[in-house]
Amino acid sequence: MSANSSSVSTYPSAPALHAWIAILGLIIFSAVAVLAGAGNVLRLLFPLGSLGVGLFLFGKYPTMYISFTWWLWFVTPWLRRVIDYRSGWDGSGIILTAPFLVTLITLITFVQWLPRSYRMGGLPLAIAIFGIIYGFLIGIVKNPVAVSLRALLDWLTPVVFAFHLFVNWRNYPKYRQNLQTTFMWGLLITGIYGIVQYLVAPEWDRFWIIQTRLLTNGTPEPLGIRVFSTMNSPGPFANVLTAGLLILLTNDNFLRVPASVVGYLSFLLSLVRSAWLGWFIGLLSLLSSLKPRLQMQLFVTIIVMALCVVPLATIEPFAEIIGARLESLTNAKKDTSFNERSELYERNITIAFSSGLGNGIGSKYFVNEKGLLQEVTLDSGILDVFFTLGWFGAVPYLGGIILAVFNLLTSTEGRSDAFASAARAIILGVLFQMLFGNVMLALSGMVFWAFLGIGMAANKYHQYEKLQKRM
C-alpha cells in the first residue's frame, strides 16, 4: 500500500453497522432526555453511556473510536449548555467528563505498550507522561486531592491519546483518512454553528455566558459574542479550526470548499490572535515542507479559498469587528491585552522559575510576600509548565516535546504525504502559542498532542514502507 492510498471505504461496512447502532443509540437517548426535560439524569448518564460506547468501539472498531472521541470533544460543551438552559444551571459541569473518560481508554494502550515503546521511538511521549506523573505526585501533597485529580485530566489525557496513535502506526493510512473526514465535517458543522452563534446568539449560549461571567466570550447578544461555537471558549475552538483548516488544504473532497469558507469566517470571528498567528506559521511550514508539485496545488487551493472568504469577511456585520482585531496585531502600544500580558509575564517569571520541585498539578494559588493567598495568572505556557511541574517535571515534559518535534522536522520520510506535512504544520502552529498560554491542556492539548502522535506514526509508517521496498 502506498503512503497516499487507502482501502478504507467512506461508507459503513456491514460489520460497522453495530458501531453506528451504538453511536446513534447514544445520540437518540440524549436527544430524548433533553426534550423530555431529563437533563439532571443525562448529566450523569451521558458520560457513562459515552464511556460504554467508547469501550465498545475501542475493542471492535478502533478507527471509529478515534472519530467518536473527537466528536465528543467537539459537541459535549454545547450539549452541556442546552441541558443547563432547559434543566437549570449546574456549576459542576459533570457532563464535561465524557470526552476525558473516553479518551482515557487509551491508558490501556499505554500500559500494554510502555515496555516496548522505547524500541519503537516512543521515548519522547513516555518521558513527557512521567513528567506529568511527577507533577501530579507533587500536586496531591501540596493541593487538595480532588483539585489535583481534576487538573490531571487536562494534562494527561492528550498525551496518552498521542501515545495510542503512535504505537498503532501500522493503522496510519486508516487513521489519516479518519482524521481528514472527521475534521472536514467538524469544520463544516461547527463553522456553520459559529456563524449562527455570532448572528443570532442562541438562548443557551447567552444563558451560559451570563452564568459563567466569562468576559472572554464576549457579550450575550447578537453580534457581541466572540465565537466559540459548540465548544467551551474561543481559544480551544480556534485551535481546532487551525488544525482543520490546515488539513483541508491537503484534502481533495468536494466539501472542503464550503467547510473552509465557514471555517475561516468562524476562525476570524473567534478573535483569537494567537491562533491566527499560529495558523500563519503552520501555513508557512506546510508550504516549505511539500514537494514543488504539491506546493503548486496548495497555492491554487489557497487562492480559491481566499476568493471565497475575503469578500465575506469585508462586509457587515463581520468587517468592523474582524478589522479592529486585525489592526491590533500591528499596533501593540494601543493593545491593552498585549500590554497587560507583558506586565504579567515580567511579574511572574521569577515565581515560575524559582521552584525546583514545582507547585504540582492542581495548584492555583500561592502565598505572596505579605502571607496572603493570591491566585496565579500566568499568561505564558512555558511559565505555567515550570510553575506547575518545577524543574524536575518540566525538563522531561518539555524535553519530550522538543525531542519529538525535532525528530519530525529533521526527518525526510513522507515528504510526498501532504497529510503528514499538515500534521507537522499544526504542531508548530500550536506550539508557537505557548508564548501566550498553556495550549498543551484539555482540547487545545488534544490538538497538539494528537497531531504530534499521528506525525510520529506517519514517520514510522513511511520508514517501514521504505524498508519494505528495499527488500
Residue, then its C-alpha position, 0 to 999 in steps of 0.5 A: m500500500s502506498a503512503n497516499s492510498s487507502s482501502v478504507s471505504t467512506y461508507p459503513s461496512a456491514p460489520a460497522l453497522h453495530a458501531w453506528i447502532a451504538i453511536l446513534g443509540l447514544i445520540i437518540f437517548s440524549a436527544v430524548a432526555v433533553l426534550a423530555g426535560a431529563g437533563n439532571v439524569l443525562r448529566l450523569l448518564f451521558p458520560l457513562g453511556s459515552l464511556g460504554v460506547g467508547l469501550f465498545l468501539f475501542g475493542k471492535y472498531p478502533t478507527m471509529y473510536i478515534s472519530f467518536t472521541w473527537w466528536l465528543w470533544f467537539v459537541t459535549p460543551w454545547l450539549r452541556r449548555v442546552i441541558d443547563y438552559r432547559s434543566g437549570w444551571d449546574g456549576s459542576g459541569i459533570i457532563l464535561t467528563a465524557p470526552f476525558l473518560v473516553t479518551l482515557i481508554t487509551l491508558i490501556t494502550f499505554v500500559q500494554w505498550l510502555p515496555r516496548s515503546y522505547r524500541m519503537g521511538g516512543l521515548p519522547l511521549a513516555i518521558a513527557i507522561f512521567g513528567i506529568i506523573y511527577g507533577f501530579l505526585i507533587g500536586i496531591v501533597k501540596n493541593p487538595v486531592a480532588v483539585s489535583l485529580r481534576a487538573l490531571l485530566d487536562w494534562l494527561t489525557p492528550v498525551v496518552f491519546a498521542f501515545h495510542l496513535f503512535v504505537n498503532w502506526r501500522n493503522y496510519p493510512k486508516y487513521r489519516q483518512n479518519l482524521q481528514t473526514t472527521f475534521m472536514w465535517g467538524l469544520l463544516i458543522t461547527g463553522i456553520y454553528g459559529i456563524v449562527q452563534y455570532l448572528v443570532a446568539p442562541e438562548w443557551d449560549r447567552f444563558w451560559i455566558i451570563q452564568t459563567r461571567l466569562l468576559t472572554n466570550g464576549t457579550p450575550e447578544p447578537l453580534g457581541i459574542r466572540v465565537f466559540s461555537t459548540m465548544n467551551s471558549p474561543g481559544p480551544f475552538a480556534n485551535v481546532l479550526t487551525a488544525g482543520l483548516l490546515i488539513l483541508l488544504t491537503n484534502d481533495n473532497f468536494l466539501r472542503v470548499p464550503a467547510s473552509v469558507v465557514g471555517y475561516l469566517s468562524f476562525l476570524l470571528s473567534l478573535v483569537r490572535s494567537a491562533w491566527l498567528g499560529w495558523f500563519i506559521g503552520l501555513l508557512s511550514l506546510l508550504s516549505s515542507l511539500k514537494p514543488r508539485l504539491q506546493m503548486q496545488l496548495f497555492v491554487t487551493i489557497i487562492v480559491m479559498a481566499l476568493c471565497v472568504v475575503p469578500l465575506a469577511t469585508i462586509e457587515p456585520f463581520a468587517e468592523i469587528i474582524g478589522a479592529r482585531l486585525e489592526s491590533l496585531t500591528n499596533a501593540k502600544k494601543d493593545t491593552s491585552f498585549n500590554e497587560r500580558s507583558e506586565l504579567y509575564e515580567r511579574n511572574i517569571t521569577i515565581a515560575f522559575s524559582s521552584g525546583l520541585g514545582n507547585g504540582i498539578g492542581s495548584k492555583y494559588f500561592v502565598n505572596e510576600k505579605g502571607l496572603l493567598q493570591e491566585v496565579t495568572l500566568d499568561s505564558g505556557i512555558l511559565d505555567v509548565f515550570f510553575t506547575l511541574g518545577w524543574f524536575g517535571a518540566v525538563p522531561y515534559l518539555g524535553g519530550i516535546i522538543l525531542a519529538v518535534f525535532n525528530l519530525l522536522t529533521s526527518t525526510e520520510g513522507r515528504s510526498d504525504a501532504f497529510a503528514s506535512a499538515a500534521r507537522a504544520i499544526i504542531l508548530g502552529v500550536l506550539f508557537q502559542m505557548l508564548f501566550g498560554n498553556v495550549m498543551l491542556a484539555l482540547s487545545g492539548m488534544v490538538f497538539w498532542a494528537f497531531l504530534g502522535i499521528g506525525m510520529a506514526a506517519n514517520k514510522y509508517h513511511q520508514y517501514e514502507k521504505l524498508q519494505k521496498r528495499m527488500 
